[in-house]
Amino acid sequence: MKTSFTTLLALVISFTNVLAFPTPDVAAIEQPQAVTPLSIVNNLSATIKTYTTQIGSTSASINPSSTSADKAKASTAIQDYISSMVSAVQASTTQVQTLTLPTAQTKRQTAGATAVAAAIAALLSGISAALATVTTALGPVTALALASPLTLSLNALLAALEIVVAGLLAAVRVALAGLSAGLSPALAGLAV
């Protein structure tokens, strides 16, 4: 009897110790956020906004009476900002490419194509506005030279997103129709 009482006592003590440990609150545990094309573009937009703001302030520091040295310094700073933007776009492109790609059994995401297109249009609008300040401050030739790597990386991002989000390019085309109408007068000035 003594042996069974000792065994029973040990069993009760072990259960008591197990019950004494707090159990985790499942609701309090953070669940990882799902990465979506929209979240990638929104995060990229936030990153790009910091650089476009810096480009705008750097461009604003240049005026017609600025020296060649001042313009060269501003051009170098803007080139650094654009290089950082290119890196951010490339990182986002890689992130999009790691998303689950559609297979024969699954369809590409169609829900949210309009939201992703609107986010891309806003991103491109912000970049366009920053490059317009560069064009005003440093001239169109410098602006086009600085923007070339960014254009290539943005094209790669759009191509990667089109694989994942069905109809994205058509939605972006519609979203940018208004933007291109606003840019037409500025671009017409370049043709002179």
C-alpha positions as CSV (number, residue, x, y, z in Angstrom):
1,M,0.0,0.0,0.0
2,K,2.8,2.3,0.8
3,T,4.2,1.9,-2.7
4,S,1.0,2.8,-4.4
5,F,0.4,5.7,-2.1
6,T,3.9,7.1,-2.9
7,T,3.3,6.5,-6.6
8,L,0.0,8.3,-6.4
9,L,1.5,11.2,-4.5
10,A,4.3,11.6,-7.1
11,L,1.6,11.5,-9.8
12,V,-0.4,14.2,-8.1
13,I,2.6,16.4,-7.5
14,S,3.6,16.1,-11.2
15,F,0.1,17.1,-12.3
16,T,0.1,20.0,-9.9
17,N,3.4,21.2,-11.3
18,V,2.2,21.0,-14.9
19,L,-1.0,22.9,-14.0
20,A,1.0,25.5,-12.1
21,F,2.8,26.7,-15.3
22,P,0.9,29.4,-17.1
23,T,-0.5,28.5,-20.5
24,P,0.0,30.9,-23.3
25,D,-2.8,33.1,-24.4
26,V,-3.4,32.0,-27.9
27,A,-5.2,35.3,-28.8
28,A,-2.1,37.3,-27.5
29,I,0.3,35.5,-29.8
30,E,0.9,37.6,-32.9
31,Q,0.1,35.8,-36.1
32,P,2.4,36.5,-39.0
33,Q,0.9,38.9,-41.5
34,A,0.2,37.5,-44.9
35,V,2.4,39.1,-47.6
36,T,0.3,40.2,-50.5
37,P,1.1,42.1,-53.6
38,L,-0.7,45.1,-52.2
39,S,1.3,45.0,-48.9
40,I,4.5,44.8,-50.9
41,V,3.6,47.8,-53.0
42,N,2.4,49.8,-50.0
43,N,5.7,49.1,-48.1
44,L,7.6,50.1,-51.2
45,S,5.6,53.3,-51.5
46,A,6.4,54.2,-47.9
47,T,10.1,53.6,-48.5
48,I,10.1,55.5,-51.9
49,K,8.3,58.5,-50.3
50,T,11.3,59.1,-48.0
51,Y,13.6,59.3,-51.0
52,T,11.3,61.4,-53.2
53,T,11.0,63.9,-50.3
54,Q,14.8,64.1,-50.1
55,I,15.0,64.5,-53.9
56,G,12.5,67.3,-53.8
57,S,14.3,69.2,-51.1
58,T,17.7,68.7,-52.8
59,S,16.2,69.9,-56.1
60,A,14.6,72.9,-54.4
61,S,18.1,74.0,-53.2
62,I,19.1,74.5,-56.8
63,N,18.2,77.7,-58.5
64,P,19.3,79.6,-61.6
65,S,22.1,81.3,-59.7
66,S,23.5,78.0,-58.3
67,T,27.1,77.2,-59.3
68,S,28.2,74.2,-61.3
69,A,29.7,72.7,-58.2
70,D,26.3,73.1,-56.4
71,K,24.5,71.5,-59.3
72,A,27.1,68.6,-59.4
73,K,26.7,68.1,-55.7
74,A,22.9,68.0,-56.0
75,S,23.1,65.6,-58.9
76,T,25.3,63.2,-57.0
77,A,23.0,63.3,-54.0
78,I,19.9,62.7,-56.2
79,Q,21.8,59.9,-57.9
80,D,22.4,58.3,-54.5
81,Y,18.7,58.7,-53.6
82,I,17.6,57.1,-56.9
83,S,20.1,54.3,-56.4
84,S,18.5,53.6,-53.0
85,M,15.1,53.7,-54.7
86,V,16.3,51.2,-57.3
87,S,17.5,48.9,-54.5
88,A,14.2,49.1,-52.7
89,V,12.3,48.4,-56.0
90,Q,14.5,45.4,-56.7
91,A,14.0,44.1,-53.2
92,S,10.2,44.4,-53.6
93,T,10.5,42.6,-57.0
94,T,12.3,39.7,-55.3
95,Q,9.6,39.7,-52.6
96,V,6.9,39.5,-55.3
97,Q,8.7,36.7,-57.0
98,T,8.7,34.6,-53.8
99,L,5.0,34.8,-53.6
100,T,3.1,31.6,-54.5
101,L,3.0,31.6,-58.2
102,P,-0.1,30.5,-60.0
103,T,-0.2,27.0,-61.3
104,A,-2.5,25.2,-63.7
105,Q,-4.8,24.3,-60.7
106,T,-4.9,27.9,-59.3
107,K,-5.9,31.1,-60.8
108,R,-3.9,34.3,-60.5
109,Q,-5.3,36.7,-57.9
110,T,-7.9,38.9,-59.5
111,A,-9.3,40.4,-56.3
112,G,-7.3,43.5,-55.4
113,A,-6.0,44.2,-58.9
114,T,-7.6,47.6,-58.8
115,A,-6.2,48.3,-55.3
116,V,-2.7,47.2,-56.4
117,A,-3.0,49.3,-59.6
118,A,-4.1,52.3,-57.6
119,A,-1.1,51.9,-55.2
120,I,1.2,51.6,-58.2
121,A,-0.3,54.7,-59.8
122,A,0.3,56.6,-56.6
123,L,3.8,55.3,-56.4
124,L,4.5,56.3,-59.9
125,S,2.9,59.7,-59.4
126,G,5.2,60.4,-56.4
127,I,8.2,59.4,-58.4
128,S,7.1,61.5,-61.4
129,A,6.6,64.5,-59.2
130,A,10.1,64.1,-57.7
131,L,11.6,63.7,-61.2
132,A,9.8,66.8,-62.3
133,T,11.7,68.8,-59.6
134,V,14.9,67.3,-60.9
135,T,14.0,68.3,-64.4
136,T,13.4,71.8,-63.3
137,A,16.5,72.0,-61.2
138,L,19.0,70.2,-63.4
139,G,17.5,69.9,-66.8
140,P,15.7,67.1,-68.7
141,V,18.9,65.4,-69.9
142,T,20.2,64.9,-66.4
143,A,16.8,63.9,-65.1
144,L,16.4,61.3,-67.9
145,A,19.9,59.9,-67.2
146,L,19.3,59.7,-63.5
147,A,15.8,58.0,-64.0
148,S,16.9,55.3,-66.4
149,P,17.9,52.6,-63.8
150,L,14.8,53.4,-61.9
151,T,12.6,52.9,-65.0
152,L,14.2,49.5,-65.6
153,S,13.6,48.3,-62.0
154,L,10.0,49.5,-62.0
155,N,9.4,47.6,-65.3
156,A,10.8,44.5,-63.6
157,L,8.5,45.0,-60.6
158,L,5.4,45.4,-62.9
159,A,6.3,42.3,-64.8
160,A,6.7,40.3,-61.6
161,L,3.4,41.6,-60.2
162,E,1.6,40.8,-63.5
163,I,2.5,37.2,-63.0
164,V,0.8,37.1,-59.6
165,V,-2.1,39.6,-60.1
166,A,-4.3,39.0,-63.1
167,G,-5.2,42.0,-65.1
168,L,-2.8,44.3,-63.2
169,L,-1.3,45.9,-66.3
170,A,-4.7,46.8,-67.7
171,A,-5.7,48.3,-64.3
172,V,-2.5,50.2,-64.1
173,R,-3.0,51.6,-67.6
174,V,-6.4,52.9,-66.6
175,A,-5.1,54.3,-63.3
176,L,-2.3,56.1,-65.2
177,A,-4.5,57.6,-67.9
178,G,-5.2,60.6,-65.7
179,L,-1.5,60.9,-64.8
180,S,-0.4,60.9,-68.4
181,A,-2.9,63.7,-69.2
182,G,-1.3,65.8,-66.5
183,L,2.2,65.0,-67.8
184,S,1.5,65.8,-71.4
185,P,2.1,69.6,-71.1
186,A,5.4,68.9,-69.2
187,L,6.5,66.3,-71.8
188,A,5.5,68.6,-74.7
189,G,8.1,71.1,-73.3
190,L,10.8,68.5,-73.7
191,A,10.1,68.1,-77.4
192,V,11.1,71.7,-78.2
